Amino acid sequence: MKPPLPTRDGVGPSYVWVQAGEGPALLPFLAARFPDVSAEVWLDRIARGELVDQAGRPLATDSTVRRGDCLFYYRELAYETPVPFTETVLFRDEHLLIADKPHFLPVIPTGRHLQETLLVRLKRRLGLDELTPIHRIDRDTAGLVVFSLNPASRGVYQALFQQRAISKTYEAIAPALPGLDFPFVHRSRMVPGTPFFRMQEAPGEPNSETWIDLIGERDGLCHYRLQPVTGRKHQLRVHLAGLGAPIVGDAFYPEVREVADDDFSQPLKLLARAIAFTDPINGESREFVSERRL
């Protein structure tokens, strides 16, 4: 379904489906589905004509909704902490855009981040409404992110990641791992942890795999090259922490550390350094390398 509202300032419209048993009155439906959004916010959006149905018809305070309706609106934040680091574009053709992301910048809007995200910044700066990330890296991780520019070819590039046909290389700074012969492969079973945003290793059949090599050592810390075979959430961070070498600057592993939203003093020393693949459209070998350094 094509959204009935256009992209505005780099942000596409959000939407919500009406489910069975919801409605029919509009405002009580919105209050139940979005308990953290005040009635005043919805009334302001309605007054501006920025709450519409799937046909693009503006809704009113006395409108009703039915199962199967889809409502569109713009997500807004009263305040957002500016991220004082700039992304760069390394490559662009008719199909792909390769961005080099700084630390602390999320890839997509989520939670308290909207304008200060890589996707919205690029859409706003380049005027690319169709821009869509094919994969993601953590907010705390710097480095390469691959975007699709063309909906017609998006699926074949997404399939490369789904089929593990992409070679991804990361670099990290972490304590030494004495007694290990490099390179080696670390495998483990990763499951959701506590708090909810963390992962942890657990007994059982491995479902994650990382190739680890040593680049060098300085001042008691080591520079590692990491190649994930699988793509579990926080995989590299969990694997190094589990081996006894948590990545420098990690606020999640091995323990959660409180960090203020405007504290940019201790970046996670993890970089998505390189991506390589065979282009599914022209058969060419492609490799992209981040210009950032840890």
Order of alpha helices (4+ residues) and beta strands (2+ residues): beta-alpha-alpha-beta-beta-beta-beta-alpha-beta-beta-alpha-beta-beta-beta-beta-beta-alpha-beta-beta
